[in-house]
């Protein structure tokens, strides 16, 4: 990894550092961290599941009083579609808003 990349990561100017880079920097600083890649993938999937559910609940809550909420099947389809779109896109979109 290049020195400029390390400086961007540590300076907060690299918006999306890879886990591999973070581990390499931690090891170089004497603070080794590690995670099983499957654990990391599971964390990503969990965040991709939580975010659309949270947004869908908020929309349902504001739509219900006006009788515009979708039925349970529609709600599940919306969450499932959003989940897959989040996993297919940039991990930046998984961050909490």
N, CA, C and O of each residue as an XYZ file, in Angstrom:
388
protein
N       0.862     -1.166      0.000
C       0.000      0.000      0.000
C       0.905      1.224      0.000
O       1.927      1.260      0.686
N       0.520      2.208     -0.767
C       1.358      3.395     -0.893
C       1.198      4.317      0.316
O       0.183      4.289      1.012
N       2.222      5.129      0.542
C       2.182      6.093      1.645
C       1.027      7.086      1.483
O       0.347      7.380      2.466
N       0.783      7.612      0.276
C      -0.359      8.528      0.133
C      -1.699      7.888      0.508
O      -2.572      8.552      1.067
N      -1.857      6.598      0.197
C      -3.101      5.901      0.569
C      -3.231      5.834      2.077
O      -4.308      6.080      2.621
N      -2.137      5.499      2.761
C      -2.155      5.448      4.228
C      -2.516      6.816      4.789
O      -3.329      6.916      5.707
N      -1.920      7.867      4.246
C      -2.205      9.220      4.734
C      -3.668      9.593      4.506
O      -4.284     10.222      5.366
N      -4.230      9.213      3.356
C      -5.640      9.520      3.088
C      -6.550      8.780      4.065
O      -7.526      9.346      4.558
N      -6.232      7.519      4.343
C      -7.050      6.732      5.274
C      -6.980      7.325      6.669
O      -8.010      7.575      7.294
N      -5.765      7.552      7.161
C      -5.603      8.071      8.521
C      -6.096      9.505      8.659
O      -6.504      9.925      9.741
N      -6.058     10.250      7.565
C      -6.526     11.635      7.594
C      -8.027     11.771      7.365
O      -8.573     12.873      7.408
N      -8.684     10.645      7.124
C     -10.126     10.677      6.910
C     -10.527     11.186      5.543
O     -11.690     11.526      5.324
N      -9.588     11.244      4.625
C      -9.905     11.751      3.282
C     -10.250     10.649      2.291
O     -10.654     10.929      1.162
N     -10.090      9.400      2.709
C     -10.487      8.278      1.859
C     -11.820      7.781      2.385
O     -11.889      7.168      3.450
N     -12.860      8.045      1.646
C     -14.213      7.768      2.111
C     -14.441      6.289      2.386
O     -15.120      5.940      3.352
N     -13.895      5.429      1.567
C     -14.182      4.008      1.691
C     -12.889      3.206      1.637
O     -12.456      2.789      0.562
N     -12.272      2.992      2.796
C     -11.056      2.192      2.869
C     -11.436      0.720      2.913
O     -12.426      0.346      3.541
N     -10.652     -0.107      2.248
C     -10.937     -1.539      2.282
C     -10.536     -2.112      3.636
O      -9.659     -1.582      4.318
N     -11.185     -3.187      4.006
C     -10.870     -3.841      5.272
C      -9.420     -4.316      5.259
O      -8.743     -4.266      6.285
N      -8.946     -4.769      4.118
C      -7.566     -5.227      3.986
C      -6.594     -4.107      4.317
O      -5.609     -4.327      5.021
N      -6.865     -2.907      3.815
C      -6.009     -1.759      4.125
C      -6.055     -1.419      5.604
O      -5.020     -1.133      6.205
N      -7.219     -1.444      6.188
C      -7.355     -1.131      7.614
C      -6.560     -2.134      8.451
O      -5.864     -1.742      9.388
N      -6.658     -3.410      8.125
C      -5.910     -4.443      8.857
C      -4.408     -4.223      8.690
O      -3.659     -4.333      9.661
N      -3.963     -3.916      7.480
C      -2.535     -3.696      7.229
C      -2.013     -2.514      8.042
O      -0.924     -2.591      8.611
N      -2.767     -1.431      8.104
C      -2.353     -0.267      8.884
C      -2.317     -0.601     10.367
O      -1.378     -0.225     11.068
N      -3.331     -1.304     10.843
C      -3.376     -1.681     12.261
C      -2.176     -2.544     12.622
O      -1.561     -2.340     13.669
N      -1.839     -3.493     11.781
C      -0.678     -4.358     12.050
C       0.609     -3.543     12.073
O       1.464     -3.744     12.936
N       0.742     -2.621     11.118
C       1.947     -1.791     11.068
C       2.077     -0.920     12.316
O       3.187     -0.596     12.737
N       0.950     -0.543     12.901
C       0.962      0.274     14.116
C       1.061     -0.573     15.383
O       1.076     -0.040     16.493
N       1.126     -1.885     15.216
C       1.252     -2.768     16.368
C      -0.059     -3.118     17.037
O      -0.062     -3.609     18.166
N      -1.150     -2.881     16.382
C      -2.475     -3.210     16.910
C      -3.193     -4.127     15.938
O      -4.154     -3.725     15.283
N      -2.722     -5.355     15.851
C      -3.336     -6.240     14.850
C      -4.812     -6.494     15.128
O      -5.220     -6.741     16.263
N      -5.578     -6.427     14.086
C      -6.992     -6.785     14.149
C      -7.234     -7.796     13.048
O      -6.519     -7.829     12.046
N      -8.214     -8.590     13.239
C      -8.533     -9.545     12.193
C      -9.994     -9.909     12.305
O     -10.626     -9.743     13.349
N     -10.498    -10.399     11.227
C     -11.866    -10.910     11.196
C     -11.937    -11.917     10.079
O     -11.325    -11.753      9.023
N     -12.668    -12.924     10.321
C     -12.899    -13.924      9.305
C     -13.678    -13.244      8.179
O     -14.671    -12.570      8.451
N     -13.254    -13.401      6.921
C     -13.992    -12.773      5.819
C     -15.482    -13.106      5.829
O     -16.309    -12.292      5.418
N     -15.818    -14.303      6.296
C     -17.232    -14.663      6.382
C     -17.944    -13.795      7.415
O     -19.109    -13.445      7.230
N     -17.247    -13.442      8.513
C     -17.834    -12.561      9.520
C     -18.090    -11.176      8.942
O     -19.128    -10.566      9.200
N     -17.135    -10.685      8.157
C     -17.294     -9.375      7.529
C     -18.472     -9.402      6.561
O     -19.296     -8.487      6.560
N     -18.556    -10.439      5.744
C     -19.673    -10.562      4.803
C     -21.004    -10.617      5.545
O     -21.991    -10.029      5.103
N     -21.029    -11.318      6.667
C     -22.259    -11.414      7.459
C     -22.646    -10.048      8.023
O     -23.828     -9.705      8.054
N     -21.660     -9.265      8.469
C     -21.948     -7.913      8.972
C     -22.533     -7.047      7.863
O     -23.469     -6.283      8.096
N     -21.984     -7.167      6.661
C     -22.494     -6.395      5.524
C     -23.927     -6.801      5.215
O     -24.783     -5.943      5.000
N     -24.197     -8.113      5.192
C     -25.559     -8.583      4.909
C     -26.539     -8.116      5.985
O     -27.670     -7.739      5.677
N     -26.108     -8.141      7.234
C     -26.985     -7.701      8.326
C     -27.320     -6.216      8.200
O     -28.468     -5.816      8.395
N     -26.325     -5.408      7.875
C     -26.585     -3.968      7.690
C     -27.481     -3.752      6.472
O     -28.350     -2.881      6.490
N     -27.276     -4.539      5.418
C     -28.124     -4.426      4.222
C     -29.553     -4.842      4.529
O     -30.478     -4.386      3.857
N     -29.756     -5.682      5.511
C     -31.104     -6.100      5.914
C     -31.737     -5.042      6.819
O     -32.915     -4.721      6.664
N     -30.964     -4.499      7.760
C     -31.509     -3.532      8.727
C     -31.934     -2.217      8.083
O     -32.989     -1.675      8.410
N     -31.117     -1.708      7.172
C     -31.400     -0.395      6.608
C     -32.736     -0.338      5.861
O     -33.536      0.552      6.149
N     -33.018     -1.245      4.915
C     -34.316     -1.138      4.226
C     -35.497     -1.405      5.157
O     -36.569     -0.828      4.973
N     -35.314     -2.270      6.151
C     -36.410     -2.504      7.103
C     -36.709     -1.240      7.895
O     -37.871     -0.908      8.125
N     -35.674     -0.544      8.307
C     -35.857      0.697      9.063
C     -36.578      1.752      8.219
O     -37.512      2.401      8.689
N     -36.140      1.913      6.986
C     -36.758      2.903      6.099
C     -38.198      2.509      5.784
O     -39.091      3.357      5.809
N     -38.430      1.240      5.491
C     -39.781      0.780      5.150
C     -40.734      0.965      6.334
O     -41.885      1.356      6.145
N     -40.258      0.685      7.557
C     -41.111      0.896      8.745
C     -41.477      2.363      8.908
O     -42.615      2.697      9.238
N     -40.503      3.236      8.674
C     -40.764      4.665      8.801
C     -41.804      5.110      7.767
O     -42.727      5.857      8.093
N     -41.653      4.652      6.530
C     -42.600      5.028      5.473
C     -43.980      4.452      5.779
O     -44.989      5.142      5.628
N     -44.029      3.190      6.208
C     -45.313      2.573      6.566
C     -45.985      3.358      7.690
O     -47.193      3.590      7.656
N     -45.198      3.763      8.685
C     -45.762      4.487      9.819
C     -46.361      5.821      9.432
O     -47.381      6.232      9.985
N     -45.733      6.503      8.481
C     -46.268      7.794      8.062
C     -47.394      7.642      7.045
O     -48.205      8.554      6.881
N     -47.451      6.500      6.360
C     -48.478      6.280      5.344
C     -49.754      5.667      5.911
O     -50.837      5.871      5.364
N     -49.633      4.925      6.992
C     -50.794      4.213      7.545
C     -51.959      5.141      7.907
O     -53.101      4.831      7.568
N     -51.708      6.272      8.585
C     -52.837      7.133      8.933
C     -53.610      7.648      7.711
O     -54.787      7.994      7.810
N     -52.942      7.691      6.579
C     -53.583      8.181      5.356
C     -54.091      7.032      4.494
O     -54.508      7.247      3.356
N     -54.061      5.824      5.022
C     -54.511      4.615      4.325
C     -53.737      4.379      3.030
O     -54.294      3.878      2.054
N     -52.437      4.745      3.022
C     -51.607      4.546      1.842
C     -50.545      3.472      2.060
O     -49.733      3.220      1.170
N     -50.541      2.848      3.209
C     -49.536      1.824      3.509
C     -49.763      0.606      2.627
O     -50.891      0.320      2.224
N     -48.679     -0.110      2.329
C     -48.794     -1.324      1.522
C     -49.097     -2.513      2.434
O     -48.844     -2.471      3.638
N     -49.639     -3.564      1.840
C     -49.938     -4.768      2.624
C     -48.641     -5.483      3.001
O     -47.562     -5.103      2.547
N     -48.750     -6.516      3.830
C     -47.572     -7.231      4.329
C     -46.721     -7.805      3.199
O     -45.494     -7.716      3.248
N     -47.344     -8.384      2.197
C     -46.601     -8.978      1.082
C     -45.840     -7.893      0.314
O     -44.683     -8.089     -0.060
N     -46.483     -6.764      0.085
C     -45.829     -5.654     -0.602
C     -44.667     -5.102      0.204
O     -43.624     -4.750     -0.347
N     -44.857     -5.031      1.508
C     -43.806     -4.563      2.408
C     -42.588     -5.495      2.327
O     -41.456     -5.028      2.204
N     -42.821     -6.799      2.395
C     -41.718     -7.771      2.330
C     -40.996     -7.699      0.981
O     -39.770     -7.801      0.927
N     -41.758     -7.523     -0.116
C     -41.129     -7.396     -1.441
C     -40.258     -6.149     -1.509
O     -39.156     -6.187     -2.057
N     -40.746     -5.048     -0.957
C     -39.994     -3.792     -0.950
C     -38.689     -3.947     -0.175
O     -37.631     -3.524     -0.642
N     -38.765     -4.549      0.996
C     -37.569     -4.756      1.817
C     -36.593     -5.689      1.109
O     -35.393     -5.419      1.081
N     -37.087     -6.773      0.544
C     -36.222     -7.746     -0.134
C     -35.530     -7.114     -1.338
O     -34.331     -7.308     -1.538
N     -36.278     -6.363     -2.136
C     -35.684     -5.712     -3.311
C     -34.621     -4.706     -2.880
O     -33.545     -4.644     -3.476
N     -34.916     -3.921     -1.852
C     -33.953     -2.939     -1.353
C     -32.704     -3.618     -0.811
O     -31.590     -3.132     -1.009
N     -32.889     -4.743     -0.125
C     -31.765     -5.518      0.414
C     -30.811     -5.919     -0.709
O     -29.602     -5.719     -0.598
N     -31.345     -6.476     -1.776
C     -30.505     -6.927     -2.887
C     -29.847     -5.753     -3.607
O     -28.704     -5.861     -4.050
N     -30.554     -4.639     -3.726
C     -29.969     -3.462     -4.360
C     -28.815     -2.917     -3.523
O     -27.793     -2.503     -4.069
N     -28.976     -2.915     -2.200
C     -27.899     -2.454     -1.330
C     -26.679     -3.360     -1.427
O     -25.552     -2.869     -1.478
N     -26.880     -4.661     -1.455
C     -25.746     -5.587     -1.559
C     -25.030     -5.460     -2.898
O     -23.816     -5.649     -2.969
N     -25.759     -5.148     -3.946
C     -25.171     -5.053     -5.278
C     -24.448     -3.726     -5.494
O     -23.593     -3.620     -6.374
N     -24.783     -2.726     -4.705
C     -24.194     -1.402     -4.899
C     -22.993     -1.141     -4.009
O     -22.399     -2.056     -3.438
N     -22.661      0.116     -3.911
C     -21.541      0.553     -3.093
C     -21.831      0.327     -1.617
O     -22.949      0.557     -1.156
N     -20.826     -0.123     -0.878
C     -21.002     -0.324      0.563
C     -21.229      0.996      1.282
O     -21.713      1.017      2.414
N     -20.887      2.069      0.643
C     -21.110      3.400      1.218
C     -22.604      3.606      1.496
O     -22.970      4.282      2.458
N     -23.458      3.025      0.658
C     -24.890      3.181      0.827
C     -25.419      2.451      2.057
O     -26.544      2.697      2.494
N     -24.601      1.545      2.619
C     -25.022      0.795      3.798
C     -24.840      1.583      5.085
O     -25.385      1.205      6.122
N     -24.100      2.646      5.035
C     -23.862      3.428      6.237
C     -25.165      4.057      6.702
O     -26.032      4.406      5.901
N     -25.279      4.191      8.004
C     -26.483      4.807      8.576
C     -26.579      6.257      8.160
O     -25.570      6.959      8.089
N     -27.766      6.699      7.891
C     -27.998      8.108      7.539
C     -28.435      8.890      8.735
O     -28.677     10.092      8.631
